[in-house]
Amino acid sequence: MTYRNTKGAAVVAALTIALSAPAASADSFRLIVTDLEAPLVPNSVMELAIGLGYYEEEGVDVELVRVQQTPSALAALQAGEGEMANISVSALLQLVAGGVDDLRAVTSPNKALPFLIAANEGIATPADVAGNRFGVGRVGSLDYSLSSAVLGAAGVDLDSDVELIGLGQPTVRAQALAAGQIDATTMSIGVWTSLPDKEGLHILVSQDDYYDAAPVVNKVNIVTSETLEERGEDVEAVIRALMRLSRDFADDPAMWVDAMTEARPDVARETLEMLGEAFVDSWSVNGGISAEELTYTADWLYEGEDFQDLRRVDLGEWVEFGPVDAVLEDLGVMDGMDQPAR
C-alpha cells in the first residue's frame, strides 16, 4: 500500500535514545510514547487500546516503547526502534524545515492541550480579565502565547490590558489563584480538577472554547516514509483501532473511567469521572488531523522565536492524510466534532 515514497532519512546526532523496552517480536508494531504511565488525557487511548483489545481486533500487535520527551521519541523512530511515534508538532516542523524529508504525521489521538482559563467569581466573562492580575508561566511561554490568542479573541490584549504575573508551573499558578494572589490564569483540566478548594473560583474559558479560539495542534503520531511504504496496512489498522476506541469513549465516558481505574489505581475514581465528562468532546473521533487546524498551528509556530530563521514548509511536506482518509472511508465521519477538513 503506497501513499508516498520520499527518500532521504536523516538522523539528528544531538538526539539521544532513552529506551528500556524489551526487544519487539518480528511482526509487532512498536508505538513510541512519551508517557511513563497512562496519562490523564485523551492520549491514554494509545495505551488503553492494548488492554481493551482494539488493536488485536484490527489484526495488529502493538507494543509500547516508552521514552522521555519528544527528542528521544524522534531519535528512537529514526533509529528504527519503532514504527510510529507520538511527538510535538513543533519538533516535527523544525526537523522538516532543517531538511529531514521522510517523516509524516498520520493521525493525532490527542491534538489539543487540555488548557482552560480559571478565574475568581468576580470575573464573569473573558473581557472582564482586562484590568486584573493574570498569572502566566512567563512572558513567551506556551500558556502565555496561547492565552494571548484566546483572550485576544475577546478583545483583551494580554500585554497591555492586564497585570501579568510570572509564576512558573501550572500548579503554582493554580495555588496562587486559590490564594487570591492573582485573579485568573491558564491551567490544564487535570490541575483544575486536583485543586482541593475551588470556593470562589470558576472556569472562565472551558477547554473546548479555549481550543476553538486557538486551535493549535500540540502532538501528532508520525511514521517514516519507509513504514508507510512497507507497513501501510498496519498504519491504517492502528489508526482504525484508535479511532474506534475514541468514538466509544466519546459515547460512554464511563468506559474510559473504568479502563483508567485499572490502569491508574493511584488516581481517585471521582477525579477520573470528572475528567471523563470533561473529555467528551475532546476525543479524536475522526483521526485528529484537519488541514485547517494544522495550517493554523504552523502559522502560529512560525510567529515564535524558534522558527524565525527556519524555512517555511508546506503542509504536504510533513502530513499524510491518506491513512486517516482510508479509515474514514470505512468507518464514516462522525458528525459534530473533530471534523477532518482537507
TABEL-V418193 format. One record per residue. N is the residue number from 1. D_CENTER is the distance of its C-alpha to the mean C-alpha in Angstrom with 1 decimal. Layout:
((N & D_CENTER) (N & D_CENTER))
//
This chain:
((1 & 27.6) (2 & 26.9) (3 & 24.3) (4 & 25.0) (5 & 26.8) (6 & 26.0) (7 & 27.9) (8 & 27.5) (9 & 25.2) (10 & 24.9) (11 & 24.0) (12 & 23.2) (13 & 25.8) (14 & 24.3) (15 & 21.4) (16 & 22.5) (17 & 21.5) (18 & 21.2) (19 & 21.8) (20 & 23.4) (21 & 23.0) (22 & 26.3) (23 & 27.4) (24 & 26.0) (25 & 28.4) (26 & 29.6) (27 & 27.8) (28 & 24.5) (29 & 21.1) (30 & 19.3) (31 & 15.5) (32 & 14.4) (33 & 11.8) (34 & 11.4) (35 & 12.1) (36 & 15.8) (37 & 15.8) (38 & 13.9) (39 & 11.2) (40 & 11.8) (41 & 8.6) (42 & 8.1) (43 & 6.9) (44 & 10.6) (45 & 11.7) (46 & 12.0) (47 & 14.5) (48 & 16.2) (49 & 17.0) (50 & 19.4) (51 & 21.5) (52 & 21.6) (53 & 22.9) (54 & 20.7) (55 & 20.6) (56 & 24.3) (57 & 25.0) (58 & 23.7) (59 & 25.8) (60 & 23.4) (61 & 23.6) (62 & 20.1) (63 & 20.2) (64 & 17.4) (65 & 17.9) (66 & 16.5) (67 & 16.3) (68 & 15.5) (69 & 12.9) (70 & 12.0) (71 & 15.7) (72 & 17.0) (73 & 14.6) (74 & 15.8) (75 & 19.3) (76 & 19.4) (77 & 18.4) (78 & 20.9) (79 & 23.5) (80 & 23.4) (81 & 22.0) (82 & 19.5) (83 & 18.9) (84 & 15.1) (85 & 12.5) (86 & 8.7) (87 & 8.5) (88 & 7.7) (89 & 9.0) (90 & 11.5) (91 & 13.0) (92 & 13.4) (93 & 15.1) (94 & 17.3) (95 & 18.5) (96 & 19.3) (97 & 21.1) (98 & 23.0) (99 & 24.3) (100 & 22.2) (101 & 22.6) (102 & 21.7) (103 & 17.9) (104 & 16.1) (105 & 12.6) (106 & 13.5) (107 & 10.7) (108 & 7.0) (109 & 7.1) (110 & 4.0) (111 & 3.7) (112 & 4.4) (113 & 5.4) (114 & 8.3) (115 & 10.9) (116 & 14.5) (117 & 17.8) (118 & 20.5) (119 & 24.2) (120 & 27.7) (121 & 29.6) (122 & 31.7) (123 & 28.8) (124 & 28.7) (125 & 26.7) (126 & 24.3) (127 & 27.4) (128 & 29.1) (129 & 26.9) (130 & 29.3) (131 & 32.0) (132 & 30.1) (133 & 28.4) (134 & 24.6) (135 & 22.9) (136 & 20.3) (137 & 19.2) (138 & 21.4) (139 & 22.2) (140 & 19.8) (141 & 16.9) (142 & 13.4) (143 & 14.2) (144 & 17.6) (145 & 16.5) (146 & 14.1) (147 & 16.7) (148 & 19.4) (149 & 18.1) (150 & 17.7) (151 & 21.2) (152 & 22.6) (153 & 22.2) (154 & 24.5) (155 & 26.9) (156 & 26.2) (157 & 26.2) (158 & 24.4) (159 & 26.7) (160 & 30.0) (161 & 29.9) (162 & 28.6) (163 & 29.5) (164 & 26.5) (165 & 26.4) (166 & 24.4) (167 & 23.7) (168 & 21.0) (169 & 18.5) (170 & 17.1) (171 & 19.4) (172 & 22.3) (173 & 21.6) (174 & 21.4) (175 & 24.7) (176 & 26.2) (177 & 25.5) (178 & 27.1) (179 & 30.0) (180 & 30.6) (181 & 30.1) (182 & 27.7) (183 & 27.4) (184 & 23.7) (185 & 20.4) (186 & 16.6) (187 & 14.9) (188 & 12.2) (189 & 13.5) (190 & 14.1) (191 & 16.3) (192 & 18.0) (193 & 18.8) (194 & 20.2) (195 & 22.6) (196 & 26.0) (197 & 27.8) (198 & 26.4) (199 & 29.9) (200 & 30.2) (201 & 26.5) (202 & 24.3) (203 & 21.0) (204 & 21.8) (205 & 18.6) (206 & 16.5) (207 & 12.7) (208 & 13.4) (209 & 16.0) (210 & 13.9) (211 & 11.4) (212 & 14.5) (213 & 16.1) (214 & 13.5) (215 & 11.3) (216 & 9.3) (217 & 6.4) (218 & 4.5) (219 & 4.1) (220 & 6.8) (221 & 9.5) (222 & 12.7) (223 & 16.4) (224 & 19.6) (225 & 22.2) (226 & 24.5) (227 & 22.2) (228 & 22.0) (229 & 25.7) (230 & 26.8) (231 & 24.3) (232 & 23.1) (233 & 24.1) (234 & 22.1) (235 & 18.9) (236 & 19.7) (237 & 20.5) (238 & 17.2) (239 & 15.4) (240 & 18.1) (241 & 17.7) (242 & 14.0) (243 & 14.8) (244 & 17.9) (245 & 16.5) (246 & 13.8) (247 & 16.8) (248 & 18.9) (249 & 16.6) (250 & 16.5) (251 & 20.3) (252 & 21.0) (253 & 18.9) (254 & 21.6) (255 & 20.8) (256 & 17.4) (257 & 19.4) (258 & 22.1) (259 & 19.9) (260 & 18.1) (261 & 21.6) (262 & 22.7) (263 & 19.8) (264 & 19.7) (265 & 23.3) (266 & 22.8) (267 & 21.0) (268 & 23.3) (269 & 23.2) (270 & 23.6) (271 & 20.3) (272 & 18.6) (273 & 20.4) (274 & 19.3) (275 & 15.6) (276 & 16.3) (277 & 17.9) (278 & 15.3) (279 & 12.7) (280 & 15.3) (281 & 14.0) (282 & 10.2) (283 & 10.5) (284 & 10.0) (285 & 13.8) (286 & 14.5) (287 & 12.2) (288 & 9.4) (289 & 11.1) (290 & 13.5) (291 & 15.9) (292 & 16.2) (293 & 12.7) (294 & 12.3) (295 & 15.7) (296 & 15.0) (297 & 12.1) (298 & 14.7) (299 & 17.4) (300 & 15.7) (301 & 15.0) (302 & 18.6) (303 & 19.9) (304 & 19.0) (305 & 21.4) (306 & 19.5) (307 & 20.1) (308 & 23.5) (309 & 25.5) (310 & 23.3) (311 & 24.2) (312 & 22.4) (313 & 20.9) (314 & 21.0) (315 & 18.2) (316 & 20.3) (317 & 20.2) (318 & 16.6) (319 & 15.6) (320 & 17.6) (321 & 17.5) (322 & 20.4) (323 & 18.9) (324 & 16.8) (325 & 19.9) (326 & 22.2) (327 & 20.4) (328 & 20.4) (329 & 24.0) (330 & 24.7) (331 & 22.7) (332 & 23.0) (333 & 20.6) (334 & 19.8) (335 & 21.0) (336 & 19.7) (337 & 15.9) (338 & 13.3) (339 & 16.1) (340 & 16.1) (341 & 18.0) (342 & 19.7))
//
